[in-house]
Amino acid sequence: MATISTAMPSRTSAGDPAARRERLFFGGMSVALAVTVFVGFSPTFYLHRVIGSSNVLTPTLLAHGTVFTSWVVLLVVQAALVSADRTDLHRRLGVAGGVVGALIPLVAAYVSIERLRDGLMTLPDGTPAIGLFAVALATVIVFPALLGAALYFRNRPDIHKRLVLIATLDLAYAAVARWPGVIAHTFSSSGPFWYYGLTDLFIVAILVYDLATRKSIHPATLWGGLFLVTSQVLRELLGATQGWAEFAHWVMT
């Protein structure tokens, strides 16, 4: 299902129940992630004009939303191509996935810095959201690391698709933080519990799938999931330090 892959599942496996189950699960996960993103960003991006949102879509935000959406769409399309046993198209489209994947951390970093400088990344009391700035900027390291590992194992579909999914989860926090019912907690001390916790349910789903089908946790799920969760803890710790506060204020000047 992965967005970037040169692996070629055998056509003779198309009728294999295990292969069908695998395609159904990972295809369903990609669709679930797409729905997660759509729900979170509908008010401020996808349905911006429909609901008359007061949020201003600057050229920078439009570029960010377009790149991010392109990645999610590619994720779903690539999963569909694998399910349809069209690995030839899957491999060709993987080139586009590589380009989009390379753009994501660059655009994410630029948008995060610009919003902090423009005073748009703030807490309810109007002070800069320095902690959330750490959450956003960490994507520059975490997403490329996971995606790079997925590319390295592109000829191992079982590893590759798990790492691509987990890499995509690092992009999903912003969407989950904007969900109805969650956004009220995003800027509170319980915010990380909500946007990390709900996003990490995807990792739990992969763990459960591994245990149900393999009777053990796949190494890619284990280490990729641990890397992502550890990064969540570290970015929260970093965002609360004086050094990070000084860095954030330097960025704003």
MODELLER restraints for C-alpha pairs under 7 A, 6 or more apart:
rsr = mdl.restraints
at = mdl.atoms
rsr.add(forms.Gaussian(group=physical.xy_distance, feature=features.Distance(at['CA:1:A'], at['CA:26:A']), mean=6.15, stdev=0.5))
rsr.add(forms.Gaussian(group=physical.xy_distance, feature=features.Distance(at['CA:1:A'], at['CA:27:A']), mean=6.19, stdev=0.5))
rsr.add(forms.Gaussian(group=physical.xy_distance, feature=features.Distance(at['CA:1:A'], at['CA:78:A']), mean=5.65, stdev=0.5))
rsr.add(forms.Gaussian(group=physical.xy_distance, feature=features.Distance(at['CA:1:A'], at['CA:79:A']), mean=3.72, stdev=0.5))
rsr.add(forms.Gaussian(group=physical.xy_distance, feature=features.Distance(at['CA:1:A'], at['CA:82:A']), mean=5.99, stdev=0.5))
rsr.add(forms.Gaussian(group=physical.xy_distance, feature=features.Distance(at['CA:1:A'], at['CA:161:A']), mean=5.83, stdev=0.5))
rsr.add(forms.Gaussian(group=physical.xy_distance, feature=features.Distance(at['CA:2:A'], at['CA:75:A']), mean=6.38, stdev=0.5))
rsr.add(forms.Gaussian(group=physical.xy_distance, feature=features.Distance(at['CA:2:A'], at['CA:78:A']), mean=6.29, stdev=0.5))
rsr.add(forms.Gaussian(group=physical.xy_distance, feature=features.Distance(at['CA:2:A'], at['CA:79:A']), mean=6.40, stdev=0.5))
rsr.add(forms.Gaussian(group=physical.xy_distance, feature=features.Distance(at['CA:2:A'], at['CA:160:A']), mean=6.65, stdev=0.5))
rsr.add(forms.Gaussian(group=physical.xy_distance, feature=features.Distance(at['CA:2:A'], at['CA:161:A']), mean=4.56, stdev=0.5))
rsr.add(forms.Gaussian(group=physical.xy_distance, feature=features.Distance(at['CA:2:A'], at['CA:164:A']), mean=5.91, stdev=0.5))
rsr.add(forms.Gaussian(group=physical.xy_distance, feature=features.Distance(at['CA:3:A'], at['CA:74:A']), mean=6.06, stdev=0.5))
rsr.add(forms.Gaussian(group=physical.xy_distance, feature=features.Distance(at['CA:3:A'], at['CA:75:A']), mean=4.92, stdev=0.5))
rsr.add(forms.Gaussian(group=physical.xy_distance, feature=features.Distance(at['CA:3:A'], at['CA:78:A']), mean=5.56, stdev=0.5))
rsr.add(forms.Gaussian(group=physical.xy_distance, feature=features.Distance(at['CA:3:A'], at['CA:94:A']), mean=6.02, stdev=0.5))
rsr.add(forms.Gaussian(group=physical.xy_distance, feature=features.Distance(at['CA:3:A'], at['CA:97:A']), mean=5.79, stdev=0.5))
rsr.add(forms.Gaussian(group=physical.xy_distance, feature=features.Distance(at['CA:4:A'], at['CA:94:A']), mean=4.30, stdev=0.5))
rsr.add(forms.Gaussian(group=physical.xy_distance, feature=features.Distance(at['CA:4:A'], at['CA:97:A']), mean=5.74, stdev=0.5))
rsr.add(forms.Gaussian(group=physical.xy_distance, feature=features.Distance(at['CA:4:A'], at['CA:98:A']), mean=6.47, stdev=0.5))
rsr.add(forms.Gaussian(group=physical.xy_distance, feature=features.Distance(at['CA:5:A'], at['CA:91:A']), mean=5.88, stdev=0.5))
rsr.add(forms.Gaussian(group=physical.xy_distance, feature=features.Distance(at['CA:5:A'], at['CA:94:A']), mean=6.04, stdev=0.5))
rsr.add(forms.Gaussian(group=physical.xy_distance, feature=features.Distance(at['CA:5:A'], at['CA:154:A']), mean=5.08, stdev=0.5))
rsr.add(forms.Gaussian(group=physical.xy_distance, feature=features.Distance(at['CA:6:A'], at['CA:91:A']), mean=5.36, stdev=0.5))
rsr.add(forms.Gaussian(group=physical.xy_distance, feature=features.Distance(at['CA:6:A'], at['CA:154:A']), mean=6.03, stdev=0.5))
rsr.add(forms.Gaussian(group=physical.xy_distance, feature=features.Distance(at['CA:6:A'], at['CA:155:A']), mean=6.20, stdev=0.5))
rsr.add(forms.Gaussian(group=physical.xy_distance, feature=features.Distance(at['CA:7:A'], at['CA:154:A']), mean=6.22, stdev=0.5))
rsr.add(forms.Gaussian(group=physical.xy_distance, feature=features.Distance(at['CA:7:A'], at['CA:155:A']), mean=4.69, stdev=0.5))
rsr.add(forms.Gaussian(group=physical.xy_distance, feature=features.Distance(at['CA:7:A'], at['CA:156:A']), mean=6.83, stdev=0.5))
rsr.add(forms.Gaussian(group=physical.xy_distance, feature=features.Distance(at['CA:7:A'], at['CA:157:A']), mean=6.33, stdev=0.5))
rsr.add(forms.Gaussian(group=physical.xy_distance, feature=features.Distance(at['CA:8:A'], at['CA:87:A']), mean=6.00, stdev=0.5))
rsr.add(forms.Gaussian(group=physical.xy_distance, feature=features.Distance(at['CA:11:A'], at['CA:85:A']), mean=6.71, stdev=0.5))
rsr.add(forms.Gaussian(group=physical.xy_distance, feature=features.Distance(at['CA:13:A'], at['CA:19:A']), mean=6.55, stdev=0.5))
rsr.add(forms.Gaussian(group=physical.xy_distance, feature=features.Distance(at['CA:23:A'], at['CA:83:A']), mean=5.71, stdev=0.5))
rsr.add(forms.Gaussian(group=physical.xy_distance, feature=features.Distance(at['CA:27:A'], at['CA:76:A']), mean=6.95, stdev=0.5))
rsr.add(forms.Gaussian(group=physical.xy_distance, feature=features.Distance(at['CA:27:A'], at['CA:79:A']), mean=5.16, stdev=0.5))
rsr.add(forms.Gaussian(group=physical.xy_distance, feature=features.Distance(at['CA:27:A'], at['CA:80:A']), mean=6.74, stdev=0.5))
rsr.add(forms.Gaussian(group=physical.xy_distance, feature=features.Distance(at['CA:30:A'], at['CA:75:A']), mean=6.22, stdev=0.5))
rsr.add(forms.Gaussian(group=physical.xy_distance, feature=features.Distance(at['CA:30:A'], at['CA:76:A']), mean=5.41, stdev=0.5))
rsr.add(forms.Gaussian(group=physical.xy_distance, feature=features.Distance(at['CA:31:A'], at['CA:76:A']), mean=6.02, stdev=0.5))
rsr.add(forms.Gaussian(group=physical.xy_distance, feature=features.Distance(at['CA:34:A'], at['CA:72:A']), mean=5.98, stdev=0.5))
rsr.add(forms.Gaussian(group=physical.xy_distance, feature=features.Distance(at['CA:36:A'], at['CA:175:A']), mean=6.70, stdev=0.5))
rsr.add(forms.Gaussian(group=physical.xy_distance, feature=features.Distance(at['CA:36:A'], at['CA:176:A']), mean=6.78, stdev=0.5))
rsr.add(forms.Gaussian(group=physical.xy_distance, feature=features.Distance(at['CA:37:A'], at['CA:172:A']), mean=6.63, stdev=0.5))
rsr.add(forms.Gaussian(group=physical.xy_distance, feature=features.Distance(at['CA:37:A'], at['CA:175:A']), mean=5.12, stdev=0.5))
rsr.add(forms.Gaussian(group=physical.xy_distance, feature=features.Distance(at['CA:39:A'], at['CA:179:A']), mean=6.46, stdev=0.5))
rsr.add(forms.Gaussian(group=physical.xy_distance, feature=features.Distance(at['CA:40:A'], at['CA:175:A']), mean=4.22, stdev=0.5))
rsr.add(forms.Gaussian(group=physical.xy_distance, feature=features.Distance(at['CA:40:A'], at['CA:176:A']), mean=5.76, stdev=0.5))
rsr.add(forms.Gaussian(group=physical.xy_distance, feature=features.Distance(at['CA:40:A'], at['CA:178:A']), mean=4.81, stdev=0.5))
rsr.add(forms.Gaussian(group=physical.xy_distance, feature=features.Distance(at['CA:40:A'], at['CA:179:A']), mean=4.76, stdev=0.5))
rsr.add(forms.Gaussian(group=physical.xy_distance, feature=features.Distance(at['CA:41:A'], at['CA:175:A']), mean=5.95, stdev=0.5))
rsr.add(forms.Gaussian(group=physical.xy_distance, feature=features.Distance(at['CA:41:A'], at['CA:178:A']), mean=6.91, stdev=0.5))
rsr.add(forms.Gaussian(group=physical.xy_distance, feature=features.Distance(at['CA:42:A'], at['CA:48:A']), mean=6.70, stdev=0.5))
rsr.add(forms.Gaussian(group=physical.xy_distance, feature=features.Distance(at['CA:43:A'], at['CA:51:A']), mean=6.89, stdev=0.5))
rsr.add(forms.Gaussian(group=physical.xy_distance, feature=features.Distance(at['CA:43:A'], at['CA:53:A']), mean=6.47, stdev=0.5))
rsr.add(forms.Gaussian(group=physical.xy_distance, feature=features.Distance(at['CA:44:A'], at['CA:53:A']), mean=6.29, stdev=0.5))
rsr.add(forms.Gaussian(group=physical.xy_distance, feature=features.Distance(at['CA:44:A'], at['CA:55:A']), mean=5.99, stdev=0.5))
rsr.add(forms.Gaussian(group=physical.xy_distance, feature=features.Distance(at['CA:60:A'], at['CA:111:A']), mean=6.67, stdev=0.5))
rsr.add(forms.Gaussian(group=physical.xy_distance, feature=features.Distance(at['CA:64:A'], at['CA:107:A']), mean=5.90, stdev=0.5))
rsr.add(forms.Gaussian(group=physical.xy_distance, feature=features.Distance(at['CA:64:A'], at['CA:108:A']), mean=6.84, stdev=0.5))
rsr.add(forms.Gaussian(group=physical.xy_distance, feature=features.Distance(at['CA:67:A'], at['CA:100:A']), mean=6.49, stdev=0.5))
rsr.add(forms.Gaussian(group=physical.xy_distance, feature=features.Distance(at['CA:67:A'], at['CA:104:A']), mean=6.56, stdev=0.5))
rsr.add(forms.Gaussian(group=physical.xy_distance, feature=features.Distance(at['CA:68:A'], at['CA:104:A']), mean=6.68, stdev=0.5))
rsr.add(forms.Gaussian(group=physical.xy_distance, feature=features.Distance(at['CA:71:A'], at['CA:97:A']), mean=6.84, stdev=0.5))
rsr.add(forms.Gaussian(group=physical.xy_distance, feature=features.Distance(at['CA:71:A'], at['CA:100:A']), mean=6.26, stdev=0.5))
rsr.add(forms.Gaussian(group=physical.xy_distance, feature=features.Distance(at['CA:71:A'], at['CA:101:A']), mean=6.99, stdev=0.5))
rsr.add(forms.Gaussian(group=physical.xy_distance, feature=features.Distance(at['CA:74:A'], at['CA:97:A']), mean=6.66, stdev=0.5))
rsr.add(forms.Gaussian(group=physical.xy_distance, feature=features.Distance(at['CA:78:A'], at['CA:90:A']), mean=5.71, stdev=0.5))
rsr.add(forms.Gaussian(group=physical.xy_distance, feature=features.Distance(at['CA:81:A'], at['CA:87:A']), mean=6.48, stdev=0.5))
rsr.add(forms.Gaussian(group=physical.xy_distance, feature=features.Distance(at['CA:81:A'], at['CA:90:A']), mean=5.86, stdev=0.5))
rsr.add(forms.Gaussian(group=physical.xy_distance, feature=features.Distance(at['CA:82:A'], at['CA:90:A']), mean=6.79, stdev=0.5))
rsr.add(forms.Gaussian(group=physical.xy_distance, feature=features.Distance(at['CA:105:A'], at['CA:139:A']), mean=6.18, stdev=0.5))
rsr.add(forms.Gaussian(group=physical.xy_distance, feature=features.Distance(at['CA:105:A'], at['CA:140:A']), mean=4.63, stdev=0.5))
rsr.add(forms.Gaussian(group=physical.xy_distance, feature=features.Distance(at['CA:109:A'], at['CA:137:A']), mean=5.68, stdev=0.5))
rsr.add(forms.Gaussian(group=physical.xy_distance, feature=features.Distance(at['CA:109:A'], at['CA:140:A']), mean=6.47, stdev=0.5))
rsr.add(forms.Gaussian(group=physical.xy_distance, feature=features.Distance(at['CA:112:A'], at['CA:133:A']), mean=6.68, stdev=0.5))
rsr.add(forms.Gaussian(group=physical.xy_distance, feature=features.Distance(at['CA:112:A'], at['CA:136:A']), mean=6.45, stdev=0.5))
rsr.add(forms.Gaussian(group=physical.xy_distance, feature=features.Distance(at['CA:112:A'], at['CA:137:A']), mean=6.66, stdev=0.5))
rsr.add(forms.Gaussian(group=physical.xy_distance, feature=features.Distance(at['CA:115:A'], at['CA:121:A']), mean=5.54, stdev=0.5))
rsr.add(forms.Gaussian(group=physical.xy_distance, feature=features.Distance(at['CA:116:A'], at['CA:128:A']), mean=6.99, stdev=0.5))
rsr.add(forms.Gaussian(group=physical.xy_distance, feature=features.Distance(at['CA:116:A'], at['CA:252:A']), mean=6.53, stdev=0.5))
rsr.add(forms.Gaussian(group=physical.xy_distance, feature=features.Distance(at['CA:117:A'], at['CA:252:A']), mean=4.57, stdev=0.5))
rsr.add(forms.Gaussian(group=physical.xy_distance, feature=features.Distance(at['CA:119:A'], at['CA:128:A']), mean=6.90, stdev=0.5))
rsr.add(forms.Gaussian(group=physical.xy_distance, feature=features.Distance(at['CA:121:A'], at['CA:128:A']), mean=6.04, stdev=0.5))
rsr.add(forms.Gaussian(group=physical.xy_distance, feature=features.Distance(at['CA:121:A'], at['CA:129:A']), mean=5.61, stdev=0.5))
rsr.add(forms.Gaussian(group=physical.xy_distance, feature=features.Distance(at['CA:122:A'], at['CA:128:A']), mean=4.30, stdev=0.5))
rsr.add(forms.Gaussian(group=physical.xy_distance, feature=features.Distance(at['CA:122:A'], at['CA:129:A']), mean=4.56, stdev=0.5))
rsr.add(forms.Gaussian(group=physical.xy_distance, feature=features.Distance(at['CA:123:A'], at['CA:129:A']), mean=5.30, stdev=0.5))
rsr.add(forms.Gaussian(group=physical.xy_distance, feature=features.Distance(at['CA:123:A'], at['CA:187:A']), mean=6.15, stdev=0.5))
rsr.add(forms.Gaussian(group=physical.xy_distance, feature=features.Distance(at['CA:130:A'], at['CA:239:A']), mean=6.33, stdev=0.5))
rsr.add(forms.Gaussian(group=physical.xy_distance, feature=features.Distance(at['CA:130:A'], at['CA:245:A']), mean=6.44, stdev=0.5))
rsr.add(forms.Gaussian(group=physical.xy_distance, feature=features.Distance(at['CA:130:A'], at['CA:248:A']), mean=6.47, stdev=0.5))
rsr.add(forms.Gaussian(group=physical.xy_distance, feature=features.Distance(at['CA:131:A'], at['CA:236:A']), mean=6.66, stdev=0.5))
rsr.add(forms.Gaussian(group=physical.xy_distance, feature=features.Distance(at['CA:131:A'], at['CA:239:A']), mean=4.26, stdev=0.5))
rsr.add(forms.Gaussian(group=physical.xy_distance, feature=features.Distance(at['CA:131:A'], at['CA:240:A']), mean=6.26, stdev=0.5))
rsr.add(forms.Gaussian(group=physical.xy_distance, feature=features.Distance(at['CA:134:A'], at['CA:235:A']), mean=5.83, stdev=0.5))
rsr.add(forms.Gaussian(group=physical.xy_distance, feature=features.Distance(at['CA:134:A'], at['CA:239:A']), mean=5.26, stdev=0.5))
rsr.add(forms.Gaussian(group=physical.xy_distance, feature=features.Distance(at['CA:135:A'], at['CA:235:A']), mean=5.78, stdev=0.5))
rsr.add(forms.Gaussian(group=physical.xy_distance, feature=features.Distance(at['CA:138:A'], at['CA:235:A']), mean=6.82, stdev=0.5))
rsr.add(forms.Gaussian(group=physical.xy_distance, feature=features.Distance(at['CA:139:A'], at['CA:170:A']), mean=6.69, stdev=0.5))
rsr.add(forms.Gaussian(group=physical.xy_distance, feature=features.Distance(at['CA:143:A'], at['CA:167:A']), mean=5.30, stdev=0.5))
rsr.add(forms.Gaussian(group=physical.xy_distance, feature=features.Distance(at['CA:143:A'], at['CA:170:A']), mean=6.25, stdev=0.5))
rsr.add(forms.Gaussian(group=physical.xy_distance, feature=features.Distance(at['CA:146:A'], at['CA:163:A']), mean=6.15, stdev=0.5))
rsr.add(forms.Gaussian(group=physical.xy_distance, feature=features.Distance(at['CA:146:A'], at['CA:167:A']), mean=5.23, stdev=0.5))
rsr.add(forms.Gaussian(group=physical.xy_distance, feature=features.Distance(at['CA:147:A'], at['CA:163:A']), mean=6.77, stdev=0.5))
rsr.add(forms.Gaussian(group=physical.xy_distance, feature=features.Distance(at['CA:147:A'], at['CA:164:A']), mean=5.96, stdev=0.5))
rsr.add(forms.Gaussian(group=physical.xy_distance, feature=features.Distance(at['CA:147:A'], at['CA:167:A']), mean=5.90, stdev=0.5))
rsr.add(forms.Gaussian(group=physical.xy_distance, feature=features.Distance(at['CA:150:A'], at['CA:160:A']), mean=4.63, stdev=0.5))
rsr.add(forms.Gaussian(group=physical.xy_distance, feature=features.Distance(at['CA:150:A'], at['CA:163:A']), mean=5.26, stdev=0.5))
rsr.add(forms.Gaussian(group=physical.xy_distance, feature=features.Distance(at['CA:150:A'], at['CA:164:A']), mean=5.93, stdev=0.5))
rsr.add(forms.Gaussian(group=physical.xy_distance, feature=features.Distance(at['CA:151:A'], at['CA:160:A']), mean=6.97, stdev=0.5))
rsr.add(forms.Gaussian(group=physical.xy_distance, feature=features.Distance(at['CA:153:A'], at['CA:159:A']), mean=6.44, stdev=0.5))
rsr.add(forms.Gaussian(group=physical.xy_distance, feature=features.Distance(at['CA:153:A'], at['CA:160:A']), mean=5.55, stdev=0.5))
rsr.add(forms.Gaussian(group=physical.xy_distance, feature=features.Distance(at['CA:154:A'], at['CA:160:A']), mean=5.42, stdev=0.5))
rsr.add(forms.Gaussian(group=physical.xy_distance, feature=features.Distance(at['CA:159:A'], at['CA:220:A']), mean=5.44, stdev=0.5))
rsr.add(forms.Gaussian(group=physical.xy_distance, feature=features.Distance(at['CA:162:A'], at['CA:220:A']), mean=6.36, stdev=0.5))
rsr.add(forms.Gaussian(group=physical.xy_distance, feature=features.Distance(at['CA:162:A'], at['CA:221:A']), mean=6.25, stdev=0.5))
rsr.add(forms.Gaussian(group=physical.xy_distance, feature=features.Distance(at['CA:163:A'], at['CA:220:A']), mean=6.45, stdev=0.5))
rsr.add(forms.Gaussian(group=physical.xy_distance, feature=features.Distance(at['CA:163:A'], at['CA:224:A']), mean=6.24, stdev=0.5))
rsr.add(forms.Gaussian(group=physical.xy_distance, feature=features.Distance(at['CA:166:A'], at['CA:224:A']), mean=6.65, stdev=0.5))
rsr.add(forms.Gaussian(group=physical.xy_distance, feature=features.Distance(at['CA:166:A'], at['CA:225:A']), mean=6.75, stdev=0.5))
rsr.add(forms.Gaussian(group=physical.xy_distance, feature=features.Distance(at['CA:169:A'], at['CA:199:A']), mean=6.66, stdev=0.5))
rsr.add(forms.Gaussian(group=physical.xy_distance, feature=features.Distance(at['CA:172:A'], at['CA:199:A']), mean=6.83, stdev=0.5))
rsr.add(forms.Gaussian(group=physical.xy_distance, feature=features.Distance(at['CA:173:A'], at['CA:195:A']), mean=5.52, stdev=0.5))
rsr.add(forms.Gaussian(group=physical.xy_distance, feature=features.Distance(at['CA:173:A'], at['CA:196:A']), mean=6.49, stdev=0.5))
rsr.add(forms.Gaussian(group=physical.xy_distance, feature=features.Distance(at['CA:173:A'], at['CA:199:A']), mean=6.51, stdev=0.5))
rsr.add(forms.Gaussian(group=physical.xy_distance, feature=features.Distance(at['CA:176:A'], at['CA:195:A']), mean=5.47, stdev=0.5))
rsr.add(forms.Gaussian(group=physical.xy_distance, feature=features.Distance(at['CA:176:A'], at['CA:199:A']), mean=6.93, stdev=0.5))
rsr.add(forms.Gaussian(group=physical.xy_distance, feature=features.Distance(at['CA:177:A'], at['CA:183:A']), mean=5.37, stdev=0.5))
rsr.add(forms.Gaussian(group=physical.xy_distance, feature=features.Distance(at['CA:177:A'], at['CA:186:A']), mean=5.71, stdev=0.5))
rsr.add(forms.Gaussian(group=physical.xy_distance, feature=features.Distance(at['CA:177:A'], at['CA:195:A']), mean=5.08, stdev=0.5))
rsr.add(forms.Gaussian(group=physical.xy_distance, feature=features.Distance(at['CA:182:A'], at['CA:194:A']), mean=6.60, stdev=0.5))
rsr.add(forms.Gaussian(group=physical.xy_distance, feature=features.Distance(at['CA:185:A'], at['CA:191:A']), mean=5.13, stdev=0.5))
rsr.add(forms.Gaussian(group=physical.xy_distance, feature=features.Distance(at['CA:203:A'], at['CA:225:A']), mean=6.40, stdev=0.5))
rsr.add(forms.Gaussian(group=physical.xy_distance, feature=features.Distance(at['CA:207:A'], at['CA:217:A']), mean=6.07, stdev=0.5))
rsr.add(forms.Gaussian(group=physical.xy_distance, feature=features.Distance(at['CA:207:A'], at['CA:221:A']), mean=6.79, stdev=0.5))
rsr.add(forms.Gaussian(group=physical.xy_distance, feature=features.Distance(at['CA:210:A'], at['CA:216:A']), mean=6.07, stdev=0.5))
rsr.add(forms.Gaussian(group=physical.xy_distance, feature=features.Distance(at['CA:210:A'], at['CA:217:A']), mean=5.24, stdev=0.5))
rsr.add(forms.Gaussian(group=physical.xy_distance, feature=features.Distance(at['CA:210:A'], at['CA:218:A']), mean=6.17, stdev=0.5))
rsr.add(forms.Gaussian(group=physical.xy_distance, feature=features.Distance(at['CA:211:A'], at['CA:217:A']), mean=5.77, stdev=0.5))
rsr.add(forms.Gaussian(group=physical.xy_distance, feature=features.Distance(at['CA:238:A'], at['CA:244:A']), mean=6.41, stdev=0.5))
